[in-house]
Amino acid sequence: MYERELQIAVDAATQAGAAIAEIYDRNDTSHTEKADDKGPLTEADLRSNAILEATLRGAFPDDGWLSEETKDTPERLTRRRCWIIDPLDGTREFTLHMPEFVVSIGFVVDGEIRAGVLYNPATRELFTGLVGAEATADGRPCRVSEHADFAGARFLVSRSEYKKGWFDKYKDQVALTPMGSVAYKFGLVAAGKAEASFTPEPRNEWDLAGGVACVLAAGGRCTDGSAATYRFNRPDPLHIGVCGTNGHLHTQVLGLMRR
């Protein structure tokens, strides 16, 4: 079920990724700053959004739509099916020419995430997730890691939070890698390249949906900071806290977040 949606999402993500890569390869980091300190906006964000919207809404005109770069309307709340999109998750890293960004696509039915695609145009990494079926990394089936001990675990964390010293007390126990893009970090967790990614800070549904699908499909666990399972396509897209893990360490990571 939803194999067609997933395949069209893969096609859309790779098309959008090609447009982003063209701008990235010519090192065009020009951007404006969004209002209310909501981060940078680039030509790549807008071109990616246009491709995704034309492809996905063209294929599924009756579905709802929520994208960081499209003005939101209440109409999506009347639809059982909804696409939740970040055309370029990790725009700040894109402007710094750091290859830590992805096109993120999530597909939701009745509030539950069903499928997701993440594509990094700089590294050509592709992650997919069909919840209840299979996750893939670069076309091969993947699973979350089986590492079940806090000691020696690999955690992907926010670069800004890392610089603030939030994780200093854990440096001798775990391997901490600061990087951008919530969605990209979730893709790496799904592929078994890290045990967890988390932040107590709020994030929007477009930051989360595609990555949550990949982690769940790979056998991991995702919740907000209160340990509640994510429900998507809500009137307010902001979720408090992000926790995506291999499942084995989820309770421990939630405890760390609360401290």
C-alpha positions as CSV (number, residue, x, y, z in Angstrom):
1,M,0.0,0.0,0.0
2,Y,1.2,3.5,-0.9
3,E,4.0,2.2,-3.1
4,R,2.9,4.5,-5.9
5,E,2.9,7.5,-3.6
6,L,6.4,6.6,-2.5
7,Q,7.7,6.2,-6.0
8,I,6.3,9.5,-7.2
9,A,7.8,11.1,-4.1
10,V,11.2,9.7,-4.9
11,D,10.9,11.1,-8.4
12,A,9.8,14.5,-7.1
13,A,12.7,14.6,-4.5
14,T,15.4,13.7,-7.1
15,Q,14.0,16.3,-9.6
16,A,14.0,19.0,-6.9
17,G,17.4,17.8,-5.7
18,A,18.8,18.3,-9.2
19,A,17.7,21.9,-9.1
20,I,19.2,22.5,-5.7
21,A,22.5,20.8,-6.8
22,E,22.8,23.1,-9.8
23,I,22.7,26.1,-7.5
24,Y,24.9,24.5,-4.9
25,D,27.5,23.5,-7.4
26,R,27.9,27.1,-8.7
27,N,28.3,28.1,-5.0
28,D,25.4,30.5,-5.1
29,T,24.8,31.1,-1.4
30,S,22.8,34.4,-1.9
31,H,19.8,34.6,0.3
32,T,17.3,36.7,2.2
33,E,16.3,36.4,5.8
34,K,12.7,35.5,6.6
35,A,10.6,37.6,8.9
36,D,10.5,36.9,12.6
37,D,14.0,35.3,12.6
38,K,12.7,32.2,10.8
39,G,16.0,31.6,8.9
40,P,17.3,32.2,5.4
41,L,15.4,31.8,2.1
42,T,17.3,31.0,-1.1
43,E,16.5,30.4,-4.8
44,A,17.1,26.7,-4.1
45,D,14.2,26.6,-1.6
46,L,11.8,28.2,-4.0
47,R,12.8,26.2,-7.1
48,S,12.6,23.0,-5.1
49,N,9.2,23.9,-3.7
50,A,7.8,24.6,-7.2
51,I,9.0,21.3,-8.5
52,L,7.6,19.3,-5.6
53,E,4.3,21.1,-5.7
54,A,3.9,20.6,-9.5
55,T,4.9,16.9,-9.3
56,L,3.0,15.8,-6.2
57,R,-0.1,18.0,-6.5
58,G,-0.2,17.2,-10.1
59,A,-0.3,13.5,-9.4
60,F,-2.6,13.8,-6.3
61,P,-4.7,16.9,-6.8
62,D,-7.2,15.9,-4.1
63,D,-4.6,15.6,-1.3
64,G,-3.8,18.3,1.3
65,W,-0.5,20.2,1.2
66,L,1.7,21.7,3.9
67,S,5.1,23.1,2.9
68,E,7.5,25.4,4.6
69,E,7.6,27.6,1.5
70,T,3.8,27.6,0.6
71,K,1.3,29.8,2.4
72,D,-0.7,27.5,4.7
73,T,-4.5,27.4,4.5
74,P,-7.1,25.5,6.6
75,E,-8.1,23.5,3.5
76,R,-5.6,20.8,4.2
77,L,-7.3,20.0,7.5
78,T,-10.4,18.8,5.5
79,R,-8.3,16.1,3.7
80,R,-7.6,12.6,4.9
81,R,-4.4,12.5,2.9
82,C,-1.7,15.2,3.1
83,W,1.8,15.8,1.8
84,I,4.1,17.5,4.3
85,I,7.1,19.1,2.7
86,D,10.4,20.8,3.4
87,P,11.8,21.7,0.0
88,L,15.3,22.3,1.6
89,D,15.7,21.2,5.2
90,G,19.0,22.7,6.3
91,T,19.0,26.0,4.4
92,R,21.4,27.5,6.8
93,E,24.0,24.8,6.0
94,F,23.3,25.2,2.3
95,T,24.2,28.9,2.5
96,L,27.4,27.9,4.3
97,H,28.2,25.3,1.6
98,M,28.0,22.5,4.1
99,P,26.5,19.2,2.6
100,E,24.0,18.8,5.5
101,F,20.6,19.4,3.9
102,V,17.9,17.4,2.3
103,V,14.7,17.5,0.3
104,S,12.1,16.1,2.8
105,I,8.8,14.6,1.8
106,G,6.3,13.1,4.2
107,F,2.9,11.5,3.3
108,V,0.2,11.3,5.9
109,V,-3.2,9.6,6.1
110,D,-5.6,10.5,8.9
111,G,-2.8,12.1,10.9
112,E,-0.5,9.1,10.7
113,I,2.8,9.1,8.8
114,R,2.7,6.5,6.0
115,A,5.7,7.2,3.8
116,G,8.7,9.5,3.5
117,V,11.6,10.4,1.3
118,L,14.8,12.3,2.1
119,Y,17.3,13.2,-0.6
120,N,20.6,15.0,-0.1
121,P,21.6,16.6,-3.4
122,A,25.1,17.3,-2.3
123,T,26.0,13.7,-1.3
124,R,23.4,12.0,-3.5
125,E,22.2,10.0,-0.5
126,L,18.6,8.8,-0.8
127,F,16.5,7.5,2.2
128,T,13.0,6.2,1.9
129,G,10.5,4.8,4.3
130,L,7.2,2.9,3.8
131,V,5.9,2.5,7.4
132,G,5.1,-1.1,8.2
133,A,7.0,-2.3,5.1
134,E,10.6,-1.3,4.4
135,A,13.2,1.5,4.7
136,T,16.0,1.9,2.2
137,A,19.2,3.9,2.0
138,D,20.6,4.4,-1.5
139,G,18.3,1.7,-2.9
140,R,19.2,-1.0,-0.4
141,P,17.1,-2.1,2.6
142,C,18.2,-0.6,5.8
143,R,17.5,-1.0,9.5
144,V,18.3,1.0,12.6
145,S,21.3,-0.1,14.7
146,E,21.0,-2.7,17.4
147,H,23.3,-0.8,19.8
148,A,21.5,-0.9,23.1
149,D,23.9,0.8,25.5
150,F,24.2,4.5,26.3
151,A,28.0,4.1,26.5
152,G,29.5,4.2,23.0
153,A,26.2,5.4,21.3
154,R,26.4,7.7,18.4
155,F,24.2,10.8,18.7
156,L,23.6,13.4,16.0
157,V,22.8,16.8,17.6
158,S,22.2,20.4,16.7
159,R,25.3,22.3,15.9
160,S,24.1,25.4,17.7
161,E,23.1,23.4,20.8
162,Y,26.5,21.6,20.7
163,K,28.3,25.0,20.7
164,K,26.2,26.1,23.7
165,G,27.6,23.2,25.7
166,W,24.3,21.4,26.2
167,F,26.0,18.0,25.7
168,D,29.4,18.6,27.4
169,K,28.7,16.3,30.3
170,Y,28.1,13.4,27.9
171,K,31.2,13.7,25.7
172,D,33.1,11.0,27.6
173,Q,30.2,8.5,27.3
174,V,28.8,8.9,23.8
175,A,30.0,10.0,20.3
176,L,28.5,13.4,19.5
177,T,28.3,14.6,16.0
178,P,26.9,18.2,15.5
179,M,25.2,18.7,12.1
180,G,22.4,20.5,10.4
181,S,19.0,19.4,9.2
182,V,16.7,17.5,11.5
183,A,15.5,15.4,8.5
184,Y,19.0,14.4,7.4
185,K,19.9,13.3,10.9
186,F,16.8,11.1,11.0
187,G,17.8,9.6,7.7
188,L,21.2,8.6,9.1
189,V,19.5,7.1,12.2
190,A,17.2,5.1,9.9
191,A,20.3,3.8,8.0
192,G,21.9,2.6,11.2
193,K,24.7,5.2,11.1
194,A,23.7,6.7,14.5
195,E,21.6,5.6,17.4
196,A,19.7,8.8,18.0
197,S,19.0,12.4,17.1
198,F,17.1,14.7,19.4
199,T,16.4,18.2,20.7
200,P,14.1,19.6,23.4
201,E,13.4,22.5,21.1
202,P,10.2,22.8,19.0
203,R,10.2,21.9,15.4
204,N,7.6,22.1,12.6
205,E,5.9,19.2,10.9
206,W,7.8,19.8,7.7
207,D,11.1,19.3,9.6
208,L,9.9,16.0,10.9
209,A,7.5,14.1,8.7
210,G,9.8,12.6,6.1
211,G,12.4,11.6,8.6
212,V,9.9,10.1,11.0
213,A,8.7,7.9,8.3
214,C,12.2,6.6,7.5
215,V,13.1,5.9,11.1
216,L,9.8,4.1,11.8
217,A,10.0,2.1,8.6
218,A,13.6,1.1,9.6
219,G,12.4,-0.3,13.0
220,G,13.2,2.7,15.2
221,R,11.0,4.9,17.3
222,C,10.1,8.6,17.1
223,T,8.2,10.8,19.6
224,D,8.0,14.4,20.8
225,G,9.6,15.5,24.0
226,S,6.8,14.2,26.1
227,A,7.1,10.7,24.6
228,A,3.9,11.1,22.6
229,T,3.6,9.5,19.2
230,Y,3.6,12.1,16.4
231,R,0.3,13.0,14.8
232,F,0.6,15.1,11.7
233,N,-1.5,17.6,9.7
234,R,-2.6,19.4,12.8
235,P,-3.9,23.0,12.9
236,D,-0.7,24.0,14.6
237,P,2.3,22.3,12.9
238,L,4.7,23.0,15.7
239,H,5.8,20.0,17.9
240,I,7.6,20.4,21.2
241,G,10.7,18.3,21.3
242,V,12.2,15.8,18.8
243,C,13.4,12.3,19.6
244,G,14.2,9.8,16.9
245,T,16.2,6.7,18.0
246,N,16.9,3.0,17.2
247,G,14.3,2.2,19.9
248,H,16.6,0.6,22.3
249,L,17.8,3.9,23.7
250,H,14.6,5.9,23.4
251,T,13.7,6.1,27.1
252,Q,17.3,7.0,28.0
253,V,17.4,9.8,25.4
254,L,14.1,11.2,26.6
255,G,15.5,11.4,30.1
256,L,18.6,13.1,28.8
257,M,16.4,15.7,27.0
258,R,14.5,16.4,30.2
259,R,17.7,17.1,32.1
